[in-house]
């Protein structure tokens, strides 16, 4: 399927995929809100997935777990609901520090139609004042990878109280240090009331209303943005704060919403930009003219492609994305070069054929594909690193570029004289 | 419903993937949603594999469920067969697909392919990874060999004599994501070859469907990892009369016993009996004077059945350790492990809950932990040295160097890997000698690094629990002061023993004298 809109080429593809499901977001969400617990209602596969994606991040008692469905739970739904009740009770007794418990739906729980909303409602009554229960689906039949965060945030919105106070609300999980930098810059711009969603404590939810101006920090929050809009919030349309250009446009869009002059923005961020450009130089030298292929995974692909082309002068072969919300991505797509090929969805085999045919210098892909491509002589960068590293903002632009220049630099070192390859 | 924070084994279809990925010319079509593709990274990251697992995920989505998911399965099977041209096709489903009952195996068989198709039914809600691997290997062997059952006479282990050639054996069980399988295979083949025995087929690791069909060219089977190969070995015995070995050649004694078992089964005389004891450095290293300090070291063991049982025997009989805890997550091998535990006067720990293992570890107060990747985490928290002896494992447990667990070289590797986390003999004496010098503070912890907690925290934090658990026993100033003088690596043991002694004697307050009384009592 192929159709053209503006200057960018859109394609859709279906078939076998190589993408994480939404459960994976728990890996960073539980760190963002240390007083919350994520209880997946699923199978051994779900438990195995999260622990494999989390790698070595195993804590004594992690703030996530899986209620594993067993044969007898499948026999009768009523019993399954009761069993879930029991598991939650045990958990709350064991972990009294939990303030918010997310019941996270999975592929099997969705297929057998476990009604987690009703379970959550009942539990809310019983533990009223002690623990709040929410539910959302991170199932792979409905969500990919980062979409899990969208589901979790959307579930929190009904708990947010209303307020007509004017404020800037940053929406999407950021690294704490990056978030602090952003807040400082906004304060310097003259915006004093700034809050974040998700908050660092699950119970400290910001109040929202018609004077809340929402600035998304991540490109995968379609449902959250829509529900915030329904609550009267204004969604500021902007590209995402990756790289100097994206971050600048992002600050400008926020400033405009608060009627702060462009001049003021430039005054404040110019020194940052100059500094960042300098830092970017050495990476650009390596990345310039190199050909890039992005496989779909984190949903950050379009923003990354924009940054790597516009600021690092890489050539874009193909930009894969698990799904495309054209409305949310409008500003990003406008910044892409002419004839950029965007592919929504995936047929992993056909896509890998295209990777091999196009002989790229660098492929952004998931961990399942990285070593096999390296073994074929194709350099790779794992996309999961983007969601664990502080990459947002002007100050981080060089670090972001560094994630991509490093594999290329390494290749130069290893193939020149030190090692004979193949 | 079972609350799981972390699991030792994955689901059974991951076991099937281990078999498929270990082999050549096989493709596995897995009816599964997109998230299940995470399993690829187990192979490409932990094992650093340069090939993708030969698996096609049908990737059904919620919107497909109302329609025809069976068509989707057929489309994926057709594409996979055309693209990968496998010699044998495995077809199965993961947990979610099991619920929608498309029966992909039956669909595949109706599509008119001429290659063998193995229909894998792996119940995801009751079984686990090792069972899935074992069942897959068994179904595959059965599918590829069942037609030969009636056309071939029972295979005598003595057949090689009539044929006038060296005896041939199959090595069954090694697979990807198994512990050190890559190197064990090389070691065992080398040993067999020295004994005048040829290897016919190694499977599943590195084998093709053609190799599976050749299994019956051997006289006997070596069942190297029971978790994976026992049911296949039993089927081959039932249907072809092929005998198989039970001894797992980990450690010197078991390697020698293994060689004896193979020779006995084949009726092949051993001509180098005297040499065998000297093939590994472990016996001498264990006897040499520096190893005196290993005597009675308290060791806690937890892992898969094969490696945990072997470790217990080596620890006790070949290194002179005291085994203070033994357990496994392999329920299939619970009975065997229980009998090993009984010989050691221990209660076996059979569990899939790592927190229970950590608790047992804490109570046993070991000086060394032998476990999985998870026990390494737990031991680190408790400040106890640890060596990994079993899956599940981390990328660092797949070393670049040759490091088997089995055979002669395996015994060498085990000696080094288990002893190095401990303190060397002379080092321990020196620390003992100098422990009262002012330089010897808690921060000084030799090469083990700073993992143990400070004395103050140790006494105080445990105090709170003690008041509940130990019938109100109180540590006096002098008792505390004396306890801080005890080197950190035995402090936990001294504390527990002293409290035990105090309870026994009904002493409500522990002073410095109580400490020495307890020391005398327990020595």
Interface residues (C-beta under 8 A of the other chain):
Chain A: X15 X16 X17 X18 X19 X20 X21 X22 X23 X24 X42 X43 X44 X45 X47 X48 X49 X51 X52 X53 X56 X58 X60 X61 X62 X64 X65 X66 X67 X68 X69 X70 X71 X73 X74 X80 X83 X84 X86 X87 X90 X91 X107 X108 X110 X111 X112 X139 X140 X141 X142 X144 X349 X366 X367 X368 X369 X370 X371 X372 X374 X375
Chain B: X1 X2 X3 X4 X5 X6 X7 X9 X10 X11 X13 X14 X33 X34 X35 X36 X37 X38 X39 X40 X41 X42 X44 X45 X48 X49 X50 X51 X52 X56 X57 X58 X59 X60 X61 X62 X65 X76 X79 X83 X94 X95 X96 X99 X100 X123 X124 X125 X126 X128 X355 X358 X374 X377 X378 X381 X394
